[in-house]
């Protein structure tokens, strides 16, 4: 029988927030398995101990931000509106149904004044990683790294062209020493010092509204002002162990070695293997990984090739004679080592003039073929061989299930397609908090699954356990707030 519903919005009901939030809600799992008290300890020095108005609890403040990142709410004003009406959010924050929700300006002003210039976001991210290590969710042996772009809040048509100095490479001193040693081994004179003291410069497009963003021009990628989030995940459960933001004009390989060392120093990881995209395939990175005894697998980079010409791989390197053999069987001997670390191997013009394959080999005016080889090329070749091994294939296959899936979740579920703020420091804070929330979410689900499995095993082994657990739960329900404490540590109470 069809009945006309009656309005019940103004009826009084005796309910608690505890009753209104589903038992399997994500925020319940996070609250059960993740500790947040460390935030209060890390920010205590930023508050006055005995003067001023009572401050908003920093744990509450950051938990509000966590809700925004966990559920992809990009606007802080919209976040406040959602908290006002969502009982699960209020429960997570410890707010009553009638408590006033802090204003959105409280979030922005604390970020601009109290926390500016601090490393609180990095401290939060590191603390979550440490909790994951404590729970045994991070193996600390195999890692995967990659980068993704975040669109900057900047019009790609509004910019000025500036001449900026190019920073010297970190490994430049080591490379120069290796070049000098290589030239000496080949009987060549040392290169004359570079008398030009003026640092090299290049033209870059600088945004008028967000100068920190980099103008990205990559094949298959959108063009405009972007930031790059360089992320490393652990191979066990794809938990994020490092995230670092640079302008999009910075190549993926530039910050990699420093971030790898940062992870080793900060978390005492014993890194055994890494899986990387083809963009990281550079001689300095391969050299460093091999010297650190790290098994590296790097994706295949398709060579730039002109149609109708021989591939470089068709020129076979002869390490005994220190030269290359061309497709026609002629030998290209060593000539010199350049200032940039490349050995040059050249053919003889007299032989190439009558060669039937010369048009497929070179179109140079002097009819000479030049092949270059980096002095650290053998390190790169050793890493390339890892990719073709059975172990390397198995390791690299996990890359799409770890770091690539981590980025996909970040973009699809956590609002990581766009930079929420302007400026490198603020975007870095966004990336750290987003990564921390992704870790919280995965940690809570993994720990909850393990807990339920353990309880099921105990219940199966002891038939009376389930009945005793139900009686304990009923007993604690009689006391205000006790049920939540019971749910937080069920094993300790049950085993007691």
N, C-alpha and C positions, 0 to 999 in steps of 0.2 A: 504494500500500500504506500502510495506516494504521500509524503507529508511535507508541509512547509517548514523549513528549518527556522529555529528561533535564534535571535542574536544572543551570543554568550560572551561578548567582549567585555561586559561590565560585571560579570559574575566574579565573586571572590572564591579563590581556590587555595587550599593549603598545599603548596608544593615547594620543593627546594630545587636549586640549580642542579644539584647532584642527580635528581630524578629526571631532569629534562635533557641531560646530555647522554647520547647513546654510549653504551659500554665500550663499543669498538671504535669510537671516534678517534681520528688521528691525534687530536690534541690531548686526549686522555693517554694515549700510548706515549707521546712525547713527554708529558708531565710525569709519567710513571718511570721512564727509563733515563731521562736526561736531567742532569743537575744544572741549575742556573745560579746558585748562590755565589759562585765565583765572580759574577758580574759586579755584585755589590762590593766585593773586596777589591776588585781591580779599579773601581771608580771612586773609592772612598776618599782619596786624596784630592779629588776635584770638587768636593763639597766642604762647606764650612762646618766645623764640628759644633760650634756654640753660638752661632749668630744667624740672623735672617729667618725668613719664613720656612716652614717645613717643606722640604723638596719632594718632588715626585720620586718614588722608589725607582732607581735605575733598572732594577730587574723588571719591574712593570713596564717601563719605557721600552726596553729592548724586546720584551715579549710581544709588545704591540707591533713593533717592526717585524718580528719574526712571523706574526700572523700575515702581514702584508706579503712577505716573500713566499711563505708556504702556500698561500692560496692565490698568488699572482695578482694581488691588488696593487697597482702601480701608484695610484694617487693616495697621498696621506690623508687628504680630506675625505676621500671615499672610504678609506680604512676606518676612520673615526665613525662614519655613518654606519658601517657594517658592524662595528663593535657595539654600537648602541642597541641594535636589534637582534644580534646573534647571541643566544644564550651560551653556546659552546665557547665563543670567544670570551664572554664575561667569566665563565667558569675557569678558563685557562689563566685569565688575568687576576682571578681572585676578587672580582667585583660582584657586588650584589645586583639584583634586578633594578634597584632604585638608585644605585650609586651613579654619580655623574662621571661621564667619560672625559678624560683630559682633552683639551682642545688640540686641534692639529698644529697650531702655532707652537705648542709646547714641544712637539717633536722637532720642528724646524729650528726653533731657537736654541734648544739644547745641542743640536747638531752644529749650528753656526757659532755658538759661543762656548759652551762647556767642553764639548768633545773635539773641537777643531784643533788640529795639530797633535792630537794624541794617536796612539796606536790601538785604541780600544777594539776596533773591528778586527784587527789582526789578532789581538789577544783572545777575543771570543772564538774566532775560527780555530786558533791553535788549541784552545781548551777543549773544544768539541772533538778535535782529532785525538787529543790525549785521552779523552773518555773512550773513544772508539778503540784505541790501542789497549786500554785497560780491560775492556770487555773482550779482547781477542778478535775484533772484527777487521783488523788491518794486519796483513801478512808482513809488510815491510820489506819484501824481497823483489817483487815484480811491479813495475810501474809503467803507465801509458800516458803520454803527453800529446797535446794538440792545442790549437787555438781556435777561437770563434770570434766573429765580429759583432759589436754592438753599435747600432746606429746612433751617432751623436745628435744632440739637439741643436743642429746647425744646418742652415741652408747651404747646399753644395754650390750654389751660384754666388754666394757672398763671401769673397775671400780677397786677400792680397798676396802677391808673389814676393817672397822674401828670399834673400841670400843668407843661408845659415851655414855655420861651420860644421864639418863632419867630424864627429868624435873618433879618435883613434881606437882601433880594435883592442880589446883587452889582451889578446894573445900576440900583439904586434912585436913586443920585445922578444918573445920566444921564437916567433917566425923569423925575425931578422937574424937571430943567432943561428937558426937552422939554415938560412940562406947562405950566411957567411961560411958555415961549415961545409955545405954542399959545394960551393964554388971552390973552396980550398981542396976538397977531395977530387975535384975534376981538373985541378991545375989552373983555375981561373983566378985572376986578380980580385981582391975585394972591391965591392962596388964603392964608388966615390960617395961621400956623404951628401945628403940632399941639402943643398945650400938654400933652398927656398923655405924660409921660416914661416911663411904665411900658411896657416892651416887650409886645407882644401875646403871649398864651399860647394853648395849645390842649391838649385832653386826649388823651393817648396811652396805649396799653397797653404796659407794660414787663414783659418776661419776668423771672421770678424766678431762672431759671438761666442765661440768656444775655441780659443787659440791652442788649447792642449790636444784637441782632436787631430788625427792624422788623415790626410787625403789618400784614400785607398784606390789603387788601380791594379786589379788582379784579374787574371783570366777566369771567367766563370763567376765572378763576384760583382756585386753592385758597386757603382762608382759614387764617391762622395766622402763625407767626413765620418769616420768611424773610430772606435776603440777596439783593441784586441784583448780578449781575455785568454791568457795562457794558463792552461789548467793541466794538472797532473793527478791521476787517480791510481789507487792501489788495485792490484790485479785480483785480490781475493773477492771483494764485494763492490768494487768500483766506488769506494768512498774517496772523496776528494782530499788530497793531502797537501795541495798547494794551488794557489791561484794568484795571478799577477797580471796587472793591466798595463798596457802600453798604447801609445798612438798607433793607428792602423798602418802607418808608414814604416814601422819597425818590423823587420823580418822575424819570422818565428824562431830562427836559430840564435838570434842575438842574446836573449836573456836565459836560454835554456840551461847552460852549464852552471850559471850562478844560482838559479832556482833549485837545481838538483843538489848542489852543495848545501844550500840553505835547509833543505829537507833533511839531509844527512846530519847536519849539525844540530838542528832544532829537535828532531825526534829520534836521533840515534838509529836511523835505519841502516841495515846492512844490505845495500842495494846489489842485487845479483843480475837482474835483467831489465831491459827497457824495450818498449815497442813504440816506434815513432813514425810519423808521417814522412813522406818523401821530402818535405821542405826542410827537414833537419839533416839531410844528407850532405854534410859539408866536411871537408878534411879535418878542420880543428875539432869538431864534435866527435867524429869517429876516432881520432887520435886520443882524445881525453878519455872516452869511454873504454877503449882497449887498455890504456895505461892504468885505469882504475879496476881492471879485471871485471868489467860489466859486459854481459852478453847482450849485445844490441841488435835489434832487428828493425831495419828502416825500410819503408816502402819504396817501390821502384819509381824512379823519376824518368818520365819519357824524355828522351833527348830532343833538342831542337835540331831539325833536319831539313835541309833543302832538297826538294824533289829532284831526282836525277843524279844525286851525288852519293858517294860512298858514306856509310855510317862510320863513326869513329871506332866502333867496336871491330870493324873489319881490318883495322890497323893493329897488328898483334905486337904487344910489347915484349921485348927480349931482355930480361934482366941481366943475363950473363954479358951480352955485348953492350948493354945500356943503350938501346935504340928501338925503333919501331920497324916492322916489316910491313910494307904496303900490300894491297891485294894482288899486285903483279909480282910480288916476291922480292922487290928491291928494298935495301936497308937504308933507314933514315937515322944517321948518327946524331949524337948529342952535340949541341952548339953552345948553349950558355944557360944560366939560371937567372931569371929576371928578378927585379926588385920586389915583385909581388909573390914570389915563391914558386914560379912555374919554370920547369925545364923545357927548353925548346929543342925539338928534333926536326931537322930539315933534310930535304932530298937534294940531289944534285941536278942542276938545270940541264946538264948535257944528257942525262939519262931520261929525264921527264919530257924533254922536247920530242923525242921519238916514241914516247909511250902511247899505246893505242887507247888507254883508259884515262888519259890526262884530263879530258873534259869532264869526266866523272869524279876526278880527284881535286883539281884546282883550276881556277881561272885567273891566277895571279899573273901580273905582267912579266915578272922575272921567271915564270914557269917553274916555281919552287913550291913544294908542299911543306907546310909547317904544321907540326903536331905538338901540342903542349901537354905536359904532365906535372901535376902538383907534387912537390917534394914529400907531401904526406899522403899521396894517392894510395899507397899500399895499405894504409889504415882503412881507407874507404872501401877498397876492394875486399879486405877481410870482413868488414861488416856486411857488404853485399853478399858474401858467401854464406853468412849466417841465415839470410833470408831464404836461401834455397835448401837449407837442411831441414830434416824432419822436425827437430826441436823448434827451429825458427818459424816454420809454417804454422805449427800449433800455437806458438806464442803470439804471432801476428794476427791469427784468426780471432783472438780474443779482443783485439783492439776495437772492433765495431760494437762489441757487447759492453765495453767499459767506457772509455772516454767519449766516444761518439754518442753513445746512448745518454751519457751524463749531460752533454751539451743539448741533446734533443729534449730531454726532460726540462732542462733549465729554460729553454726557449718556449716550449709548449705550455708548461705548467707554472713557471715561476717568473714570468715577465722579463726574461733575459735577452729579448730581441733588441731592446732600446736602452740607451743610457738614461737613467732617470734624472740625472743632474748634469751640470756642466763643470768641467774641470777634472783633471786626472785624479786628484786625491779623492774627490767625491765618488767618481766612478769606481775607483779601487775599493772604497768602502762598500759600495753596492755589490761588487763582485764577491767580496769576502762574506758579507751577510747572506747573500743568496747561496753561496757554496756551503756555508755553515748550516743553513736551513735544509738544504738537500741532504746533508749528512745526518741531521737530526731525524728527518723523515725516514731515511733508510735504516738508520740505527734502531729507531723505535720499532719498526716493523720486524727487523731481524731478531731483536731481543725478545719481542713479544712472541714470535713464532717459536723461538728456542724455549721460552718459558712454558708455553702451552704444551710443547712436546715433552718437556721434562715432567710436567704435572700429569700428563697422560700416561707416561711410563710408570710414575709412582703409583698412580691410581690403578693401573693394570696389575702391578705387583702386589698391592695391598688393597683388596676389595673394600675394606672398611674406610679407606682414606677419603673417598668421595663423600660418604655420609658425614664423616667428621668435619670435612671442609664446609659442607652445607650448614651444619649446625653452628660452626664458628662464624660463618658469614651472617647467619640469622642473629646470633648473639650480638655482634658488633653493630648491626643495624639499629639496635635499641639505643645506641649512644651517638650523640651528635658528632659527626665528623670522623668517627672511628672507622667507618667502613672504608673511607678513602685511604686511611693509613694501612688498613688490612690489605687493600688491593695493591698498595705500593710495594709491600714486601711479603707476599703470600707464602713464599718458601720458608722465610725465617720463622713466621708464626706457626706454619704447619709443622715444621720439623721440631719446633720447641715442644 
